[in-house]
Amino acid sequence: MEPVQLLGYSAAIAAALIFLPQVIQTVKSKDTNSLSLATFILVSISNSLWLSYGIIISDPAIILSQVFLFPMGLTILVYKVIYR
């Protein structure tokens, strides 16, 4: 694997882990009072656009990160809407 590919996959793994602690805490507690609805709407839009872009240009690192980030962002968004 080329160093630049290793860098891309490392970034994808780090990005995929960004929301994991928040998702776990939100699902366990159902407390979303301190979370911004606008932020998670924008996060979900951004992740869906990045996933689409990664698919269009066939970039596995972008696709990998967004396959994890998009559902996590949506999970928090859904909890925010349901449990506000």
Summary of the structure (lengths in Angstrom):
residues: 84
radius of gyration: 14.1
end to end distance: 45.7
largest distance: 46.0
contacts: 236
relative contact order: 0.21
helix: 82%
strand: 0%
